[in-house]
Amino acid sequence: MTDHTAGKRPRRTFSPEYKHEAARLVIDTGRTIAEVARELGVGAQTLGKWVAAEHADQAGEPTGELDLDERAELKRLRRELADVKKDKGLMHEVRH
């Protein structure tokens, strides 16, 4: 049997405080995400997500998963959009 995890690093977890401080390093110092990520030993994409979340938090935008009411509204809006697209397609066919 071969070990499928050979060569892979174990998944690391970071505290919310660590993520906040890492994002602040980028935001407050003006250094690039790539530079700070290399310095901290984390992936640039990971740090980029933390920076985006920090910006959203500063702007007062909600982050995280949707609650039940938000999911229901999203489902309703998607259905409504599909209906509008269908109606628009029918109107286009009638004109041509």
N, C-alpha and C positions, 0 to 999 in steps of 0.2 A: 504494500500500500504506500501511496505517496502522500506526503503531507501537503494539503492544498494551501496552507497558510505560510508555507516556506517563502521567505523573502518579503513577506508583508509585515509592516509594523502593526503592533496592536493599536486599536482605536483609542485615542486619548480623549478625555473629557476636560472641559475647562469651566471654571466657576463663572457665574455672571459678572463678578467683580473683575476677574481676569480679562474677560471679553471687553468690558467697559474700559478698563485701563489701556488695553492694547489698541482699541479704536481711538481713544483720546490721544495716544502717541501720534497717530496719523493726522488727526484733525488739528490738534494743538501745535504740532511742530511743523506741519506742512510737508513732511517727508512723504515719499511715495509708499503706497501699500506694499509693493514688492520689497522695498528696502526694509521696512519695519518687519515684514513677515520673515525675511531671511534672518534678521537679527534675533527674532523671537523663536525661530524654528517652527513656524506654523505655515500652512499653505497660504498663498496669496489670495486664492478664492475664498478661503475660510475667513481670513482677516477682512477681505472686502465685504463679506456679508455682515460681519460685526460692525464695520464702519457704517454701512447702509442702515443697519438697525439703530445705531447710535444717532445718526442724522434724523431718522424717522421719530425716534424717541424725543429728540430735541424739538422737533416740529409738532409734537403732540399727536402724531399719527399712531393709530393702533397697530400693534405687531402681534404675531402669534397666530394661533388657530382661530377659526370662526366659531362663534357660539351657535346654538340651534336656531335662534331667530335670524342670524346673519346667513346661515346656510339656506334657510327657507327663502329668504329674500333673494339670494343669489340664484337659487333654482327658479324662482318666479321670473326674475329678470332675464335669465337665459331663455326661458320658454317664450317670454314676450319678444325678445330679440329674434328668435327663430320665426315667430309669427310675422313680425315686421319684414324680415328678409323674404319670407315666402310671399307676402302680399306685394312687396316691391317687385319680385320676379314675375308675378302674375300681371302686374300693371305694365311691366316692360314688354311682356309677350303680347298684350292687347294692343299696345301702341305700334308694334312692328308687324 
